Amino acid sequence: MDYDPGRWCREHKGILILALAAVLMTAYYAFPFLDGIILGSVFAYVGRPIRDRFGKRRSLGSLVAAICVVVPIFLMLGLGTLEVAGQIIALAKNQEALRSWLGILMQQTAVDIPLWAKESLTTGLENAFGLIAPLAASIPILQIGRVASLGIINFLISFPICYFILLDGESFVGSMISLLPEGEMRVLERYMERIDRILSGIFIGTVYTSIVGSLIAAVIFYLFGIPRPIALASIVFIAGMVPVLTSWAVIVPLAAYRYFTVGPEGALFFLVISSTLIYLPSELFIRPYIVSTRSSLHPLLVMLSFFGGALVAGIGGFFLAPAVIGAINGIYQVRREEMALDKDLK
């Protein structure tokens, strides 16, 4: 007898209603931890090549992969966030001292620029800090603590989620697909394989690029005596996640900072060294190799999805939007191939 989905649903209507209610309740209670769930899923993609190197020792490989991916990111972003928060608090409490420091910095600049330009630049910086400082001071401390606590909890949750997805995720998806009729199961597997390959290219390429770039950046910034190297390295990590933006979004402003503090030679030397050691390995070797072999998405489309997702839904949206775009693109590619095959057969 042929499989009739409509008849099966009518016969098991009560079970489907209970299952739907259970899914909705689970989603409701898990919603505050959505960022952690999404992060854990992304980290699982990133850690899968590491896990596969352990062969049949899947449990050990999953644990090592989760540690190798989550711990460096947690340390980099966590320490960077603490430094940024400390700077914001200091900015809110010491506005006058900051204005004085800006004036002294501009007077002692190593670059000979006209007096009117120095005065205009100093006034502009003071006005900018004068606008930012009251806004920073007006943020409720309790709200900051709540957001920070929820962010830490979500990041901690991402570790076990990453581990269990690496350990049992593929078998769980396979068991769900096996419930479908054989014809539909084969079609769905074809679509999922293409989507999986695209998402692997997006997440593995971007995260590996960002980790390598931020770790090198922390060392370079420390050796050059750049203030707050860990905080700036965490910004390099975030910037490296977005194609086109990359680490130059941090390197170029820092080169301008050194131009005014140590002169053009020091700025040029810093720009050359930083670009060679931070930008070139990640952007010209790691990202192109991984993304080109696994994903076929245009970099501009990936960039817009990262930015749009972050603006709409924060951290979770930052990773979820590219996944949605990648899934849509995978479905489109497979469907186009099927239509071309049907056309050739006719």
N, C-alpha and C positions, 0 to 999 in steps of 0.2 A: 504494500500500500504506500502511495506517495505521501511525502511529508507535507502537511498542511499547517503552516504557522498560525493562520487565523483560527482554525478549529482547536489547535493545541492551547491557544490563549484563552478561548472561551471555556474550555474544560478545566483549566487551572487558573481561573480568574481570581479566586480567593488567595491562592499562593502568590500570584503576581502583585496583588494589592499589598499584602504583607511585606513582600520583598521591597516594593517601591517605598513603603513607609519606613522600613528599616534603613534604606539607602538615604532617604531624605533626612532622617534623624541623625544618622552618622555624619552626613555632610554638614548639617547645622552645627553640631558640636565640634567638628574638626575644622570649621571655617577659620577660626583665629590662628590655626597652625597651617594655613594653606601655603604660606611662604616657605615654611620648613619642608612641606611635602614636595613642593615644586623644586626647591633647592636639592633635596635628597634625590629626586628623579634625575636632575641634571648631573649631579655628582656621580650617579650610577653610570650614566653614559660615559662620563669622562674616565671613570675608573675601570671600565670593562676591558680595555686593552691590557691593563695591569693584571686584572684577575685572570685573563685567559692565559697568561704566561705560566700559571701554576698548574695548568692541566686539570687532572682529576681532583686535586686538593682544592676543591671549590670553596670550602668554608674558610680555609686559611687565605686563599687568594682574595676572597671578598673582603676579609678583614684588613689585609694589607692594602688593598686598593682604596678602601674607604679612608684609612689613616693617611695614605699618601696624598689623597685629594683634599679631604676636608681640613686636616690640621694646618697645612700651610696657608690655606685661604682664611681660616678662622684667625690664625695668628696675625696675618698681614692686615686684614680688615679690622680685627679687634683692636690691635695696638694703634692702628691708624685712626680709628674712631675715637679712642681715648685721647690721643694727641689733639685731634681736631676739637673735641669737646673742651679740653683744657684751654685751648686757644680762644674759643668762643667765650668761656667764662672770664678769662683774663681780659678779653676785649671789652666785655660788659662792665668790668669792675675798674679798669684802669684806662679810661678814655683820654684823660689829660696827659698821662705819661706816654701813651701811644702817640698822641699828636706831637709831643716834644721829641720823641724818638724819630718820627718821620722828618721833622725839621732838621734835626742833627744829621740824619742819614743823607738828606738832600744837600746839605752844606758840605759834607765830607765826601761827596761822590767823586769817584776817580775820573769822571768824564767831564771835559770842559764844554759846558753848554751855556747859552745865554742866561743871564740872571732872571729875565722875565719868564723864560721857559721853566727854570727851577721853581720860581714862585708859583707859577700856574700849576705845575705838576704837584707841588706840595699842597696847595690849596685844594686841588681836586681830590687827592688822596685823603686829606683830612675830612673833607665833606663826605666822601664815600664811607669812611669809617664812622663818621658822625651819624650817618643814616643807619648803618648796619648795627652799631653797638646798641642803640635803644631797642631795636627789634630783637636782638639776641637776649637782652635783659628782660624783655617783656614776655618771653616764653615761659609758661608755668613750669616750675621745677618738677611738680608731680607728673605733669604730662610728659616731660622729657624722660623721667624715670620709668613711666609705664611703657613708652615706646621702646626705650632701650632694653627693658626687661623682656618685653615680648619678642624683640629682635634676637636677643641672646637665646631665649627659649627655642625659637624657630630654628636658629642655627644649630643648637644642640640636638634638636629633633631630626635635623637633616642627616646626622651621622647614622643612627640606627635605620632610618629609611633607606639611605644609600646602601648600607650593608645588606639588608634583607632583600632589596630589589636585585642587587648583584647575586645574592645567594639563590633566591627562589622566583625572581620576577619572570624569567623566560618560561619556566615550567608552569607558572600560574596562568600566563597569557595563553600558552599552548593548551592547557586544560579547558580554558574558556572557549577557545576556537574549536576544540574537538566536539563541543556540544552542537555545532551547526551541521547541516547536511554536507555531504562530501563535496558537492559542486561549489556551494557557497564558501566552504572552508578553504578550498584552493584559491578562489578569487580573493578572499580576504587576506590570506597569507601573502599573495603577490603584492597587494597594496601595502601591507604592513612592512614587508621587507624593504620596499622602496622608501617609505616614510622613515623607517629606522635608519637607513643609510644616510638620508639627508640630515636627519637630526644629529646623527653621530658626527657628521662633518661640521655642522654648525657649532655644537657644544664642545666637542673635543678640540677643534681648531682654535676656538676663541678662548677657552679656559686654559689650555696648555700655553698659548701665546701670552696670556695675561700673567700666569704664574711665573713663567721664565722672565718676562720683562720686568715685573715688579720686584722679584728677588735681585736681579742684576741692578735695577734702579736704586734699591735700598743701599747697596754697597757703594755704588758710584756717588750717590748724594752724600753719604757719610764721609767718603774719602775727600770730596771737594768741600766739606764743611758747610753744606747746605742746611739751614735750620729745619728741624722737624723732618728728618729723612724718611721715617716710617710712615708718617701721615702722607707725605708726597708719593711714596711708593705705593700706598694703598690707592691713591688717585690714579697712578699709572695702571694699576690692576683694573680699575673700573673703566678707564679710558681704553685700555687694550681690549676690552670685551666688545667694543663697538668698532666695526670696520670703518676705515676712512679717518675716524677721530684719532685713534691709536695713541701711543706714548708721546708724540710730538705736542699734544695738547698740554703737557706738563713741561717737556724739555725746552720748548721755545720761550715760555714765560720765565723759566729759571735762567736761561741764557741772557734774557733781557735784564733780569735782576743782577746778574754778575757783570753785565755791561756797565751798570751804574755804580757798582760797588768796587770792582777790581779793574775795570777798563776793558777795551775791545779785545785785546789779546787773550785775557783770561776768559772772556765770554766765548770767543771763537774756539778756544781749546776745549772748554766744557761742552760746547755744542757738538764738536767733532767726536770727542770721546763718547759722549752720551748716545749720539746717533749711531755710532759704530757698534757699541756694546749693548745698547738697549733696543734700539729700533731694528737694526739690520737682522740680527739672528731670529727675532720673533716674526717680524713682518715679511721678510724676504725669503725665509726658509721654512719655519714651522707652519705658519698659517697657510701659505699657498699650497704646500705639499699636502697637508691634511684635508683642507677644505676642497681643493681641486679633485682629490681622489675619492671623496665621499659625498660631497654636496654639489649641486648645480645651481644654487641660488645666487642671484646677482648680489654683490656686496652692498649696493645702495638699498636694495629691498631688505636685506638683513639689518642695516643700520637704522632704517625707518621703523622696522618692527621693534628693535631694541628700545629706541627712544620713545615710540608711541606706547609700548607696553609699560615702560617705567612711569610715564606721565599719568597713565590711566590707573594703574594698579600697583605701583611701587615695585618692590623687589620681586614679588611673584610675577607681576606683569612683565618685568624686564626679561625674564626667561620664558614665560608662557607665550607671549606674542610671537617670537620667532618660531616656537614649536608649532603654533597654529599655522603660521605662514608656510613652514616646511611641510606640514601635513597636507595642506591644500595643494601645494606644488607637487608633492608626491602623487596624490590622487590624480591630478591633471596629467602628469607624465604617463602614468600607467594607462589611464583612459585613452590618451592620444595614441599610445602604442597599440592598444586593442583596436581602435578605430582604423589605424593604418593596416593592421594585420587583416581585419575583416575586408577592407577595401582590396587588398592584394588577392585574397581568396576569391573574391567575386570577379 
